[in-house]
Amino acid sequence: MQEAEREREMATSKVVLSGVQVMAVLAVLFFLLSGSSMAADFCQGKQSWPELVGQAGEVAEPVIKGQNPFVKDVIIVRNDTKLIENFRCDRVWIFTNPDGTISRIPTVG
C-alpha cells in the first residue's frame, strides 16, 4: 500500500513540477513581449526613427513604412493619450505635441 501511495505522490509532484516549468516559460515570454526593450530584438527591419522628432506627424507613416515593410500600422496620437500596452512588431505609435509635431522617437511596439 505504501508503495502505491508513494508512486502516486511522485506522479503528482511531476505534474506540479511540469506546471511550474510551464509557468516559468510563460512568465519569460510575457516579459519579453510586454514592451520591454528586449522585445524589440524579435522584430525585423528598422525599429526607431529619431530623425522624425520635430517633424509633422503626417510625414511619419510613408517614411516608416518605406523603411520597414513589416510595419502595418502607424498610429498618430497626442502625448496624453492612453494606449493599449501590448507589444506588436507591426505597429508604431507616433506621439505628437498639440501643434502636431512628433514629440518622441517613434519606435516599433
Backbone as XML, in Angstrom:
<?xml version="1.0"?>
<chain id="A" units="angstrom">
  <residue number="1" name="MET">
    <atom name="N" x="0.821" y="-1.185" z="0.000"/>
    <atom name="CA" x="0.000" y="0.000" z="0.000"/>
    <atom name="C" x="0.868" y="1.251" z="0.000"/>
  </residue>
  <residue number="2" name="GLN">
    <atom name="N" x="1.925" y="1.234" z="0.823"/>
    <atom name="CA" x="2.796" y="2.394" z="0.872"/>
    <atom name="C" x="3.466" y="2.643" z="-0.475"/>
  </residue>
  <residue number="3" name="GLU">
    <atom name="N" x="3.795" y="1.577" z="-1.182"/>
    <atom name="CA" x="4.445" y="1.703" z="-2.489"/>
    <atom name="C" x="3.534" y="2.416" z="-3.486"/>
  </residue>
  <residue number="4" name="ALA">
    <atom name="N" x="2.277" y="2.037" z="-3.542"/>
    <atom name="CA" x="1.320" y="2.671" z="-4.452"/>
    <atom name="C" x="1.114" y="4.138" z="-4.081"/>
  </residue>
  <residue number="5" name="GLU">
    <atom name="N" x="1.038" y="4.398" z="-2.814"/>
    <atom name="CA" x="0.862" y="5.778" z="-2.345"/>
    <atom name="C" x="2.078" y="6.639" z="-2.715"/>
  </residue>
  <residue number="6" name="ARG">
    <atom name="N" x="3.235" y="6.053" z="-2.580"/>
    <atom name="CA" x="4.470" y="6.767" z="-2.914"/>
    <atom name="C" x="4.555" y="7.052" z="-4.417"/>
  </residue>
  <residue number="7" name="GLU">
    <atom name="N" x="4.165" y="6.090" z="-5.232"/>
    <atom name="CA" x="4.166" y="6.292" z="-6.682"/>
    <atom name="C" x="3.179" y="7.386" z="-7.082"/>
  </residue>
  <residue number="8" name="ARG">
    <atom name="N" x="2.015" y="7.390" z="-6.450"/>
    <atom name="CA" x="1.013" y="8.419" z="-6.741"/>
    <atom name="C" x="1.550" y="9.800" z="-6.340"/>
  </residue>
  <residue number="9" name="GLU">
    <atom name="N" x="2.220" y="9.879" z="-5.218"/>
    <atom name="CA" x="2.792" y="11.138" z="-4.749"/>
    <atom name="C" x="3.872" y="11.627" z="-5.713"/>
  </residue>
  <residue number="10" name="MET">
    <atom name="N" x="4.706" y="10.707" z="-6.202"/>
    <atom name="CA" x="5.750" y="11.082" z="-7.154"/>
    <atom name="C" x="5.136" y="11.552" z="-8.470"/>
  </residue>
  <residue number="11" name="ALA">
    <atom name="N" x="4.100" y="10.881" z="-8.922"/>
    <atom name="CA" x="3.436" y="11.285" z="-10.156"/>
    <atom name="C" x="2.828" y="12.671" z="-10.010"/>
  </residue>
  <residue number="12" name="THR">
    <atom name="N" x="2.230" y="12.946" z="-8.867"/>
    <atom name="CA" x="1.649" y="14.259" z="-8.602"/>
    <atom name="C" x="2.730" y="15.328" z="-8.596"/>
  </residue>
  <residue number="13" name="SER">
    <atom name="N" x="3.860" y="15.055" z="-7.962"/>
    <atom name="CA" x="4.929" y="16.049" z="-7.911"/>
    <atom name="C" x="5.503" y="16.305" z="-9.298"/>
  </residue>
  <residue number="14" name="LYS">
    <atom name="N" x="5.524" y="15.293" z="-10.166"/>
    <atom name="CA" x="5.990" y="15.502" z="-11.531"/>
    <atom name="C" x="5.051" y="16.444" z="-12.274"/>
  </residue>
  <residue number="15" name="VAL">
    <atom name="N" x="3.759" y="16.305" z="-12.084"/>
    <atom name="CA" x="2.787" y="17.182" z="-12.732"/>
    <atom name="C" x="2.948" y="18.610" z="-12.234"/>
  </residue>
  <residue number="16" name="VAL">
    <atom name="N" x="3.135" y="18.767" z="-10.927"/>
    <atom name="CA" x="3.330" y="20.095" z="-10.352"/>
    <atom name="C" x="4.608" y="20.705" z="-10.895"/>
  </residue>
  <residue number="17" name="LEU">
    <atom name="N" x="5.689" y="19.946" z="-10.953"/>
    <atom name="CA" x="6.952" y="20.435" z="-11.482"/>
    <atom name="C" x="6.782" y="20.851" z="-12.933"/>
  </residue>
  <residue number="18" name="SER">
    <atom name="N" x="6.074" y="20.045" z="-13.697"/>
    <atom name="CA" x="5.824" y="20.374" z="-15.084"/>
    <atom name="C" x="5.018" y="21.667" z="-15.191"/>
  </residue>
  <residue number="19" name="GLY">
    <atom name="N" x="4.044" y="21.817" z="-14.318"/>
    <atom name="CA" x="3.250" y="23.047" z="-14.305"/>
    <atom name="C" x="4.089" y="24.257" z="-13.947"/>
  </residue>
  <residue number="20" name="VAL">
    <atom name="N" x="5.019" y="24.082" z="-13.009"/>
    <atom name="CA" x="5.919" y="25.170" z="-12.617"/>
    <atom name="C" x="6.807" y="25.553" z="-13.797"/>
  </residue>
  <residue number="21" name="GLN">
    <atom name="N" x="7.296" y="24.559" z="-14.501"/>
    <atom name="CA" x="8.141" y="24.834" z="-15.662"/>
    <atom name="C" x="7.358" y="25.598" z="-16.731"/>
  </residue>
  <residue number="22" name="VAL">
    <atom name="N" x="6.132" y="25.181" z="-16.982"/>
    <atom name="CA" x="5.290" y="25.865" z="-17.962"/>
    <atom name="C" x="5.052" y="27.304" z="-17.529"/>
  </residue>
  <residue number="23" name="MET">
    <atom name="N" x="4.769" y="27.518" z="-16.254"/>
    <atom name="CA" x="4.536" y="28.876" z="-15.756"/>
    <atom name="C" x="5.789" y="29.734" z="-15.906"/>
  </residue>
  <residue number="24" name="ALA">
    <atom name="N" x="6.962" y="29.147" z="-15.668"/>
    <atom name="CA" x="8.210" y="29.899" z="-15.819"/>
    <atom name="C" x="8.420" y="30.323" z="-17.270"/>
  </residue>
  <residue number="25" name="VAL">
    <atom name="N" x="8.161" y="29.424" z="-18.191"/>
    <atom name="CA" x="8.293" y="29.752" z="-19.611"/>
    <atom name="C" x="7.295" y="30.847" z="-19.996"/>
  </residue>
  <residue number="26" name="LEU">
    <atom name="N" x="6.069" y="30.733" z="-19.546"/>
    <atom name="CA" x="5.065" y="31.758" z="-19.843"/>
    <atom name="C" x="5.452" y="33.111" z="-19.257"/>
  </residue>
  <residue number="27" name="ALA">
    <atom name="N" x="6.021" y="33.111" z="-18.060"/>
    <atom name="CA" x="6.444" y="34.367" z="-17.436"/>
    <atom name="C" x="7.556" y="35.027" z="-18.243"/>
  </residue>
  <residue number="28" name="VAL">
    <atom name="N" x="8.508" y="34.235" z="-18.709"/>
    <atom name="CA" x="9.597" y="34.778" z="-19.526"/>
    <atom name="C" x="9.048" y="35.327" z="-20.834"/>
  </residue>
  <residue number="29" name="LEU">
    <atom name="N" x="8.160" y="34.591" z="-21.495"/>
    <atom name="CA" x="7.561" y="35.072" z="-22.743"/>
    <atom name="C" x="6.782" y="36.359" z="-22.524"/>
  </residue>
  <residue number="30" name="PHE">
    <atom name="N" x="6.014" y="36.427" z="-21.450"/>
    <atom name="CA" x="5.254" y="37.643" z="-21.155"/>
    <atom name="C" x="6.199" y="38.826" z="-20.985"/>
  </residue>
  <residue number="31" name="PHE">
    <atom name="N" x="7.289" y="38.633" z="-20.239"/>
    <atom name="CA" x="8.256" y="39.707" z="-20.042"/>
    <atom name="C" x="8.841" y="40.157" z="-21.366"/>
  </residue>
  <residue number="32" name="LEU">
    <atom name="N" x="9.222" y="39.220" z="-22.210"/>
    <atom name="CA" x="9.854" y="39.560" z="-23.475"/>
    <atom name="C" x="8.908" y="40.271" z="-24.432"/>
  </residue>
  <residue number="33" name="LEU">
    <atom name="N" x="7.635" y="39.943" z="-24.370"/>
    <atom name="CA" x="6.676" y="40.511" z="-25.315"/>
    <atom name="C" x="5.845" y="41.654" z="-24.740"/>
  </residue>
  <residue number="34" name="SER">
    <atom name="N" x="6.143" y="42.081" z="-23.530"/>
    <atom name="CA" x="5.306" y="43.092" z="-22.890"/>
    <atom name="C" x="5.779" y="44.511" z="-23.115"/>
  </residue>
  <residue number="35" name="GLY">
    <atom name="N" x="6.643" y="44.719" z="-24.072"/>
    <atom name="CA" x="7.071" y="46.075" z="-24.345"/>
    <atom name="C" x="8.413" y="46.432" z="-23.771"/>
  </residue>
  <residue number="36" name="SER">
    <atom name="N" x="9.105" y="45.493" z="-23.193"/>
    <atom name="CA" x="10.447" y="45.790" z="-22.702"/>
    <atom name="C" x="11.361" y="46.017" z="-23.897"/>
  </residue>
  <residue number="37" name="SER">
    <atom name="N" x="12.490" y="46.653" z="-23.662"/>
    <atom name="CA" x="13.405" y="46.934" z="-24.758"/>
    <atom name="C" x="13.927" y="45.647" z="-25.390"/>
  </residue>
  <residue number="38" name="MET">
    <atom name="N" x="13.970" y="44.562" z="-24.635"/>
    <atom name="CA" x="14.419" y="43.294" z="-25.187"/>
    <atom name="C" x="13.453" y="42.769" z="-26.243"/>
  </residue>
  <residue number="39" name="ALA">
    <atom name="N" x="12.186" y="43.116" z="-26.142"/>
    <atom name="CA" x="11.201" y="42.604" z="-27.083"/>
    <atom name="C" x="11.478" y="43.083" z="-28.493"/>
  </residue>
  <residue number="40" name="ALA">
    <atom name="N" x="12.036" y="44.265" z="-28.628"/>
    <atom name="CA" x="12.317" y="44.795" z="-29.955"/>
    <atom name="C" x="13.329" y="43.933" z="-30.703"/>
  </residue>
  <residue number="41" name="ASP">
    <atom name="N" x="14.127" y="43.152" z="-29.990"/>
    <atom name="CA" x="15.094" y="42.281" z="-30.637"/>
    <atom name="C" x="14.429" y="41.212" z="-31.506"/>
  </residue>
  <residue number="42" name="PHE">
    <atom name="N" x="13.157" y="40.960" z="-31.288"/>
    <atom name="CA" x="12.442" y="39.947" z="-32.058"/>
    <atom name="C" x="11.886" y="40.487" z="-33.357"/>
  </residue>
  <residue number="43" name="CYS">
    <atom name="N" x="11.836" y="41.788" z="-33.513"/>
    <atom name="CA" x="11.215" y="42.400" z="-34.688"/>
    <atom name="C" x="12.233" y="42.564" z="-35.807"/>
  </residue>
  <residue number="44" name="GLN">
    <atom name="N" x="11.708" y="42.535" z="-37.033"/>
    <atom name="CA" x="12.563" y="42.674" z="-38.204"/>
    <atom name="C" x="12.531" y="44.106" z="-38.713"/>
  </residue>
  <residue number="45" name="GLY">
    <atom name="N" x="13.590" y="44.504" z="-39.383"/>
    <atom name="CA" x="13.644" y="45.818" z="-40.009"/>
    <atom name="C" x="14.028" y="46.914" z="-39.034"/>
  </residue>
  <residue number="46" name="LYS">
    <atom name="N" x="14.046" y="48.136" z="-39.543"/>
    <atom name="CA" x="14.362" y="49.300" z="-38.723"/>
    <atom name="C" x="13.333" y="49.419" z="-37.616"/>
  </residue>
  <residue number="47" name="GLN">
    <atom name="N" x="13.769" y="49.818" z="-36.414"/>
    <atom name="CA" x="12.872" y="49.810" z="-35.267"/>
    <atom name="C" x="12.649" y="51.165" z="-34.620"/>
  </residue>
  <residue number="48" name="SER">
    <atom name="N" x="13.428" y="52.171" z="-34.973"/>
    <atom name="CA" x="13.195" y="53.500" z="-34.409"/>
    <atom name="C" x="13.584" y="54.566" z="-35.429"/>
  </residue>
  <residue number="49" name="TRP">
    <atom name="N" x="12.954" y="55.737" z="-35.299"/>
    <atom name="CA" x="13.119" y="56.821" z="-36.249"/>
    <atom name="C" x="13.359" y="58.144" z="-35.518"/>
  </residue>
  <residue number="50" name="PRO">
    <atom name="N" x="14.546" y="58.314" z="-34.920"/>
    <atom name="CA" x="14.816" y="59.558" z="-34.197"/>
    <atom name="C" x="14.808" y="60.787" z="-35.104"/>
  </residue>
  <residue number="51" name="GLU">
    <atom name="N" x="15.085" y="60.584" z="-36.367"/>
    <atom name="CA" x="15.124" y="61.706" z="-37.315"/>
    <atom name="C" x="13.757" y="62.356" z="-37.540"/>
  </residue>
  <residue number="52" name="LEU">
    <atom name="N" x="12.673" y="61.708" z="-37.108"/>
    <atom name="CA" x="11.327" y="62.252" z="-37.306"/>
    <atom name="C" x="10.880" y="63.199" z="-36.189"/>
  </residue>
  <residue number="53" name="VAL">
    <atom name="N" x="11.579" y="63.205" z="-35.065"/>
    <atom name="CA" x="11.197" y="64.079" z="-33.956"/>
    <atom name="C" x="11.257" y="65.532" z="-34.430"/>
  </residue>
  <residue number="54" name="GLY">
    <atom name="N" x="10.178" y="66.275" z="-34.150"/>
    <atom name="CA" x="10.086" y="67.676" z="-34.546"/>
    <atom name="C" x="9.395" y="67.896" z="-35.881"/>
  </residue>
  <residue number="55" name="GLN">
    <atom name="N" x="9.227" y="66.830" z="-36.655"/>
    <atom name="CA" x="8.538" y="66.953" z="-37.941"/>
    <atom name="C" x="7.035" y="66.778" z="-37.745"/>
  </residue>
  <residue number="56" name="ALA">
    <atom name="N" x="6.261" y="67.132" z="-38.749"/>
    <atom name="CA" x="4.811" y="66.953" z="-38.696"/>
    <atom name="C" x="4.482" y="65.470" z="-38.632"/>
  </residue>
  <residue number="57" name="GLY">
    <atom name="N" x="3.495" y="65.115" z="-37.809"/>
    <atom name="CA" x="3.117" y="63.719" z="-37.624"/>
    <atom name="C" x="2.753" y="62.993" z="-38.903"/>
  </residue>
  <residue number="58" name="GLU">
    <atom name="N" x="2.160" y="63.729" z="-39.852"/>
    <atom name="CA" x="1.690" y="63.102" z="-41.103"/>
    <atom name="C" x="2.820" y="62.570" z="-41.977"/>
  </residue>
  <residue number="59" name="VAL">
    <atom name="N" x="4.028" y="63.102" z="-41.809"/>
    <atom name="CA" x="5.137" y="62.629" z="-42.650"/>
    <atom name="C" x="5.672" y="61.282" z="-42.185"/>
  </residue>
  <residue number="60" name="ALA">
    <atom name="N" x="5.308" y="60.869" z="-40.980"/>
    <atom name="CA" x="5.887" y="59.660" z="-40.393"/>
    <atom name="C" x="5.489" y="58.377" z="-41.118"/>
  </residue>
  <residue number="61" name="GLU">
    <atom name="N" x="4.216" y="58.212" z="-41.434"/>
    <atom name="CA" x="3.749" y="56.936" z="-41.992"/>
    <atom name="C" x="4.483" y="56.520" z="-43.264"/>
  </residue>
  <residue number="62" name="PRO">
    <atom name="N" x="4.563" y="57.373" z="-44.297"/>
    <atom name="CA" x="5.270" y="56.909" z="-45.502"/>
    <atom name="C" x="6.754" y="56.643" z="-45.260"/>
  </residue>
  <residue number="63" name="VAL">
    <atom name="N" x="7.387" y="57.419" z="-44.371"/>
    <atom name="CA" x="8.804" y="57.203" z="-44.071"/>
    <atom name="C" x="8.987" y="55.852" z="-43.374"/>
  </residue>
  <residue number="64" name="ILE">
    <atom name="N" x="8.187" y="55.610" z="-42.337"/>
    <atom name="CA" x="8.322" y="54.375" z="-41.552"/>
    <atom name="C" x="8.008" y="53.148" z="-42.394"/>
  </residue>
  <residue number="65" name="LYS">
    <atom name="N" x="6.884" y="53.183" z="-43.105"/>
    <atom name="CA" x="6.524" y="52.023" z="-43.931"/>
    <atom name="C" x="7.500" y="51.821" z="-45.084"/>
  </residue>
  <residue number="66" name="GLY">
    <atom name="N" x="8.112" y="52.884" z="-45.561"/>
    <atom name="CA" x="9.112" y="52.770" z="-46.615"/>
    <atom name="C" x="10.412" y="52.158" z="-46.120"/>
  </residue>
  <residue number="67" name="GLN">
    <atom name="N" x="10.725" y="52.380" z="-44.852"/>
    <atom name="CA" x="11.968" y="51.861" z="-44.295"/>
    <atom name="C" x="11.806" y="50.534" z="-43.561"/>
  </residue>
  <residue number="68" name="ASN">
    <atom name="N" x="10.567" y="50.163" z="-43.232"/>
    <atom name="CA" x="10.312" y="48.869" z="-42.591"/>
    <atom name="C" x="9.010" y="48.295" z="-43.135"/>
  </residue>
  <residue number="69" name="PRO">
    <atom name="N" x="9.097" y="47.402" z="-44.121"/>
    <atom name="CA" x="7.889" y="46.834" z="-44.732"/>
    <atom name="C" x="7.095" y="45.917" z="-43.798"/>
  </residue>
  <residue number="70" name="PHE">
    <atom name="N" x="7.657" y="45.579" z="-42.638"/>
    <atom name="CA" x="6.938" y="44.735" z="-41.680"/>
    <atom name="C" x="5.955" y="45.547" z="-40.839"/>
  </residue>
  <residue number="71" name="VAL">
    <atom name="N" x="6.094" y="46.863" z="-40.828"/>
    <atom name="CA" x="5.179" y="47.733" z="-40.083"/>
    <atom name="C" x="3.901" y="47.914" z="-40.901"/>
  </residue>
  <residue number="72" name="LYS">
    <atom name="N" x="2.769" y="47.565" z="-40.304"/>
    <atom name="CA" x="1.462" y="47.685" z="-40.970"/>
    <atom name="C" x="0.648" y="48.850" z="-40.428"/>
  </residue>
  <residue number="73" name="ASP">
    <atom name="N" x="0.826" y="49.192" z="-39.152"/>
    <atom name="CA" x="0.042" y="50.252" z="-38.521"/>
    <atom name="C" x="0.951" y="51.343" z="-37.980"/>
  </residue>
  <residue number="74" name="VAL">
    <atom name="N" x="0.746" y="52.560" z="-38.456"/>
    <atom name="CA" x="1.405" y="53.743" z="-37.915"/>
    <atom name="C" x="0.278" y="54.610" z="-37.384"/>
  </residue>
  <residue number="75" name="ILE">
    <atom name="N" x="0.262" y="54.797" z="-36.064"/>
    <atom name="CA" x="-0.883" y="55.446" z="-35.420"/>
    <atom name="C" x="-0.423" y="56.742" z="-34.761"/>
  </residue>
  <residue number="76" name="ILE">
    <atom name="N" x="-1.037" y="57.852" z="-35.166"/>
    <atom name="CA" x="-0.690" y="59.165" z="-34.623"/>
    <atom name="C" x="-1.623" y="59.484" z="-33.466"/>
  </residue>
  <residue number="77" name="VAL">
    <atom name="N" x="-1.032" y="59.815" z="-32.310"/>
    <atom name="CA" x="-1.812" y="60.148" z="-31.113"/>
    <atom name="C" x="-1.174" y="61.351" z="-30.423"/>
  </residue>
  <residue number="78" name="ARG">
    <atom name="N" x="-1.962" y="62.034" z="-29.618"/>
    <atom name="CA" x="-1.435" y="63.131" z="-28.802"/>
    <atom name="C" x="-0.638" y="62.542" z="-27.641"/>
  </residue>
  <residue number="79" name="ASN">
    <atom name="N" x="0.272" y="63.319" z="-27.090"/>
    <atom name="CA" x="1.135" y="62.862" z="-25.992"/>
    <atom name="C" x="0.382" y="62.294" z="-24.803"/>
  </residue>
  <residue number="80" name="ASP">
    <atom name="N" x="-0.778" y="62.850" z="-24.485"/>
    <atom name="CA" x="-1.504" y="62.456" z="-23.275"/>
    <atom name="C" x="-2.515" y="61.333" z="-23.503"/>
  </residue>
  <residue number="81" name="THR">
    <atom name="N" x="-2.483" y="60.716" z="-24.670"/>
    <atom name="CA" x="-3.426" y="59.653" z="-24.995"/>
    <atom name="C" x="-3.075" y="58.366" z="-24.246"/>
  </residue>
  <residue number="82" name="LYS">
    <atom name="N" x="-4.089" y="57.725" z="-23.648"/>
    <atom name="CA" x="-3.899" y="56.416" z="-23.005"/>
    <atom name="C" x="-3.891" y="55.358" z="-24.100"/>
  </residue>
  <residue number="83" name="LEU">
    <atom name="N" x="-2.935" y="54.438" z="-24.007"/>
    <atom name="CA" x="-2.769" y="53.425" z="-25.049"/>
    <atom name="C" x="-2.868" y="52.022" z="-24.486"/>
  </residue>
  <residue number="84" name="ILE">
    <atom name="N" x="-3.166" y="51.087" z="-25.358"/>
    <atom name="CA" x="-3.062" y="49.671" z="-25.021"/>
    <atom name="C" x="-1.572" y="49.367" z="-24.894"/>
  </residue>
  <residue number="85" name="GLU">
    <atom name="N" x="-1.191" y="48.517" z="-23.969"/>
    <atom name="CA" x="0.223" y="48.318" z="-23.692"/>
    <atom name="C" x="0.794" y="47.013" z="-24.248"/>
  </residue>
  <residue number="86" name="ASN">
    <atom name="N" x="0.097" y="46.379" z="-25.161"/>
    <atom name="CA" x="0.670" y="45.160" z="-25.739"/>
    <atom name="C" x="1.732" y="45.540" z="-26.772"/>
  </residue>
  <residue number="87" name="PHE">
    <atom name="N" x="2.679" y="44.666" z="-26.980"/>
    <atom name="CA" x="3.779" y="44.922" z="-27.913"/>
    <atom name="C" x="3.484" y="44.227" z="-29.230"/>
  </residue>
  <residue number="88" name="ARG">
    <atom name="N" x="3.647" y="44.978" z="-30.315"/>
    <atom name="CA" x="3.466" y="44.398" z="-31.656"/>
    <atom name="C" x="4.590" y="44.870" z="-32.560"/>
  </residue>
  <residue number="89" name="CYS">
    <atom name="N" x="5.185" y="43.943" z="-33.277"/>
    <atom name="CA" x="6.272" y="44.275" z="-34.197"/>
    <atom name="C" x="5.780" y="45.014" z="-35.438"/>
  </residue>
  <residue number="90" name="ASP">
    <atom name="N" x="4.490" y="44.976" z="-35.697"/>
    <atom name="CA" x="3.961" y="45.602" z="-36.915"/>
    <atom name="C" x="3.270" y="46.940" z="-36.644"/>
  </residue>
  <residue number="91" name="ARG">
    <atom name="N" x="3.567" y="47.552" z="-35.484"/>
    <atom name="CA" x="2.901" y="48.812" z="-35.135"/>
    <atom name="C" x="3.924" y="49.827" z="-34.623"/>
  </residue>
  <residue number="92" name="VAL">
    <atom name="N" x="3.691" y="51.099" z="-34.990"/>
    <atom name="CA" x="4.482" y="52.213" z="-34.468"/>
    <atom name="C" x="3.508" y="53.295" z="-34.024"/>
  </residue>
  <residue number="93" name="TRP">
    <atom name="N" x="3.641" y="53.725" z="-32.763"/>
    <atom name="CA" x="2.857" y="54.845" z="-32.245"/>
    <atom name="C" x="3.646" y="56.127" z="-32.526"/>
  </residue>
  <residue number="94" name="ILE">
    <atom name="N" x="2.947" y="57.148" z="-33.009"/>
    <atom name="CA" x="3.554" y="58.461" z="-33.228"/>
    <atom name="C" x="2.938" y="59.416" z="-32.211"/>
  </residue>
  <residue number="95" name="PHE">
    <atom name="N" x="3.731" y="59.884" z="-31.262"/>
    <atom name="CA" x="3.253" y="60.816" z="-30.242"/>
    <atom name="C" x="3.507" y="62.240" z="-30.709"/>
  </residue>
  <residue number="96" name="THR">
    <atom name="N" x="2.455" y="63.071" z="-30.650"/>
    <atom name="CA" x="2.580" y="64.434" z="-31.145"/>
    <atom name="C" x="2.237" y="65.469" z="-30.082"/>
  </residue>
  <residue number="97" name="ASN">
    <atom name="N" x="2.833" y="66.646" z="-30.256"/>
    <atom name="CA" x="2.518" y="67.817" z="-29.447"/>
    <atom name="C" x="1.174" y="68.376" z="-29.920"/>
  </residue>
  <residue number="98" name="PRO">
    <atom name="N" x="0.610" y="69.325" z="-29.181"/>
    <atom name="CA" x="-0.641" y="69.943" z="-29.628"/>
    <atom name="C" x="-0.556" y="70.555" z="-31.034"/>
  </residue>
  <residue number="99" name="ASP">
    <atom name="N" x="0.627" y="70.985" z="-31.456"/>
    <atom name="CA" x="0.765" y="71.572" z="-32.801"/>
    <atom name="C" x="0.943" y="70.516" z="-33.890"/>
  </residue>
  <residue number="100" name="GLY">
    <atom name="N" x="0.925" y="69.217" z="-33.512"/>
    <atom name="CA" x="1.006" y="68.134" z="-34.491"/>
    <atom name="C" x="2.413" y="67.667" z="-34.806"/>
  </residue>
  <residue number="101" name="THR">
    <atom name="N" x="3.434" y="68.239" z="-34.147"/>
    <atom name="CA" x="4.790" y="67.788" z="-34.406"/>
    <atom name="C" x="5.119" y="66.584" z="-33.529"/>
  </residue>
  <residue number="102" name="ILE">
    <atom name="N" x="5.973" y="65.729" z="-34.038"/>
    <atom name="CA" x="6.340" y="64.495" z="-33.337"/>
    <atom name="C" x="7.210" y="64.855" z="-32.129"/>
  </residue>
  <residue number="103" name="SER">
    <atom name="N" x="6.803" y="64.344" z="-30.959"/>
    <atom name="CA" x="7.464" y="64.719" z="-29.713"/>
    <atom name="C" x="8.395" y="63.653" z="-29.141"/>
  </residue>
  <residue number="104" name="ARG">
    <atom name="N" x="8.173" y="62.392" z="-29.522"/>
    <atom name="CA" x="9.006" y="61.280" z="-29.024"/>
    <atom name="C" x="9.538" y="60.499" z="-30.209"/>
  </residue>
  <residue number="105" name="ILE">
    <atom name="N" x="10.620" y="59.788" z="-29.968"/>
    <atom name="CA" x="11.177" y="58.961" z="-31.044"/>
    <atom name="C" x="10.187" y="57.843" z="-31.363"/>
  </residue>
  <residue number="106" name="PRO">
    <atom name="N" x="9.696" y="57.783" z="-32.594"/>
    <atom name="CA" x="8.809" y="56.682" z="-32.972"/>
    <atom name="C" x="9.576" y="55.359" z="-32.946"/>
  </residue>
  <residue number="107" name="THR">
    <atom name="N" x="8.989" y="54.356" z="-32.303"/>
    <atom name="CA" x="9.620" y="53.031" z="-32.230"/>
    <atom name="C" x="8.574" y="51.945" z="-32.470"/>
  </residue>
  <residue number="108" name="VAL">
    <atom name="N" x="9.045" y="50.804" z="-32.930"/>
    <atom name="CA" x="8.186" y="49.643" z="-33.133"/>
    <atom name="C" x="7.648" y="49.209" z="-31.780"/>
  </residue>
  <residue number="109" name="GLY">
    <atom name="N" x="6.394" y="48.838" z="-31.728"/>
    <atom name="CA" x="5.821" y="48.338" z="-30.488"/>
    <atom name="C" x="4.356" y="48.524" z="-30.453"/>
  </residue>
</chain>
